[in-house]
């Protein structure tokens, strides 16, 4: 769904209030009680048309409005600055801006807490990978999902790719690598 909106508050990046700031973290219903630095709250704001508690919405609106005239700065560290850097891809017809996720392939899988129950999305990715393998395709799944997917899909045909055989710039390739499942025939 799309809604026509107009900005009520617009903050420079250095004035944006991070959710991990004590004044925010301890007051929101979906972060209060979570360990600082946890990402367990992200599902609450990433879902499409997810409704926030009215008190949370009012609280955030007041804090953001107050920050428009405030002088408190929240400087970005190097990693945060890198994430906000605009990446472009030159197509034949135009230049487009793309978002590039962090290099999730570099995550040490031992540091990720094991899931108690397999997510439905992992089961679906495994099923789609299995179908593609039976059709004789080479299969790509994101590195961050591989361990969980391989618990569901046995990869008996040994079709899982370690590298994508694509010749794109790094920005495009890192974006493509995040697609849930790719079937490839040849290149």
N, C-alpha and C positions, 0 to 999 in steps of 0.2 A: 504494500500500500504506500502511496505517496501523499504527503500533505504539503500544502503551501504554507511556508513558515517565514517568519522574519526574525532576525536576531534581536534579542532584548539586551543581552550582555555579550560583549566581544572583548576578550582579554588577549593581550600579547602573550606569547608562549611563556615568557619569564614570570608573568603574573598569574598564570593558570595554577590553580590550587591542586596539588597532587592528592589523590584519594588516601594515600598513606600518611598525610599530615595528621597529627594527633587530633586537631580540632574537627577533622572530618571523620577519620577512621573510627573514633570512639562514639560517634553520634549516629551513624547510619545503621538502620536495622539489619542490613545484610553484611556489614563488616564488623559491627560490635561483637566482641567475643572471639573473633578470629585472630590467629597469631599474625603479628605485623609482618608484612611481606607475602602473606598467603595470596594465592590467586583464586581461592574458592569462591570469591564474590563475583568473578567475571561473568559467570553464566547468567546472573541476574540482569546485567546490562547489555549482554551481547545478543540475547534472543530478540527476534522480531516482535515488535509491539508488546514487549514485556512491561507490565504495569508496575511502577514503583509505588511504594506506600506513600500516601498523601503527605505524611509528616516528613518523609525523606525528601520528597519533591520540594516542599515548602522550605525545608532547611537548606537544601542546595541552592535554590533560587535566592534566598536571603544572603548566603555566603558569597555567591558569585556577584550579586548586585553590590554588596559591600566592597568587594575586591576591585570593582571598577574605579573607585576613588581611593582605594588603599595603596599604600606604598610598599607592602610586603612583597618581596621578590622570592621566587623559588627557582634558583639557577638549575639548569639541566646538566647532568653529568655527560660524559662522552658517549656512553651507550645510548642514552635517551636522545641526544642530539642526532646520532647516526640514524635512529629509527624514524626521526622526523624529516630526514633528508629526502627531497623529492627525487624520484628516479623516473627517467623517461625512456621510452622505447620508440625508435624511429621506424614507422611503418611506411609502406610505399605511398600511402595517401595522406598521412599526417603524423605528427608527433603526439604520443599519448603519455599521460602520467600514470604510473603503476605503483602499487604498494608492494613492498617486498618483506615477507616475514623474516624474523630472525633466523639464523642458520640453525634450525632445529636438528639438523643432522649431526651437529657437534655436541649435542646433549649426551652426557654420559648416562646410559640407560640404567645404570645401577643407582643413580640418584633419584630416579622417578619412582614414586611409591607404586607398588603393584596394585592393580585394580582388583577389587573383591569379585565383581561380576563383570563379564565382558560387555562393553557398551554395544548397543544395537548397531551403531554406525560401524564399529569394527567388524561385527558379524556380516553386515551388508558389504563392506569392502572386501572381506574374504570371499564371499559368495561371488561377487563380480569378478574378482581375480581368478577364481576357480573356473568360471564360465569362459573367460578369455583364454585361459590356459588350455581348456578342452577344445577350443576352436583353433588352436595352434598359434596363438599370439604370444609375444613376449609381454611380460607384465611389469609395470612400475607402480610401486606404492611409496608414499613418503617414508623417509627413514624413521621418523618419530613414531610411526604406526606399525612398523614392520614386526617387531617382537610380538605385539598383540595379535596382528593379523596371522602370523605364522603359527600361532597356537590354534587358530580356527581353520586355516588352510594349509594343507600339508606340502604344497608345491612339488608334487611327485614328478611332474614333467620338467622340473628344474628350469622354469621359464622366468623366474624373477630376475630382473635386471639390477645390477649394482650401479650402473651409470646410464643416464639417458643418452642415446645416440643422436643428440640434437646439436646443431651448430647455431646457437643464438648467443647474444651477449649475456654476461653474467646476471644482470638484473632479470631478464626474461627467463633464463634458465632456472634461477632460484624460485621464481614465481611458478613456473610449470611444475617444478619438483614437488610443490605442495598440493597438487591435484590428487584427490583421494585414490583413484585407480586410473591407470592408462593402459590401453591395449595397443601394442605396436606390432606392425607387420613390416619386417625389414627396418628401414630407417624412418 
